[in-house]
């Protein structure tokens, strides 16, 4: 949800949002995008504590 909305994003959508949020030149692999999305979600959650 932190990366692509309501938790129903397709892999390509997650890759696109991770690329956009992190300012990457290219899209990360599907697995890397998933891992980075988890890290982004965690970082956003930590800001709220």
N, C-alpha and C positions, 0 to 999 in steps of 0.2 A: 504494500500500500504506500509506503514511503517513497517509492520510486515511480510506480506507474498506476496509481489510482486505487482500485478496489480489490486488488488481489487476484484478478482474473486476466492479467495481461499475458499476451503471447510472448514467446521467447524474443522475437524481433523487437517488440515494443520495449521490453526490459533492456535489451542491448542498446537501443536508440536512446533511452532515457539515461542510462548509465554513461554512455558516451557524452551526452549533452551536459549532464550534471558535473562530470569530471573534466570536461573540456578535452577529451581524447581526440586524436587525429583519426583514428579508425575505431570501428566497433569491436569490442572484446568478444572472445568466443562465448558461446552460450553458457558454458559452465563458469567462466570467469565473470560474466555479467551477473549471474546468480550470486556468486560469492561477493562481488562488489556491492550488489544491491543489499545484501545482508549487512555489510559493513556500513553502508550509507544509513540504513534503517537504525542500526545501533548508535551511530554517531548522532543522528537526529534525536533519538530517545535520550541519550546522555545529556544533550543540551537542555532538556526539559526538567532534569532533576535538580 
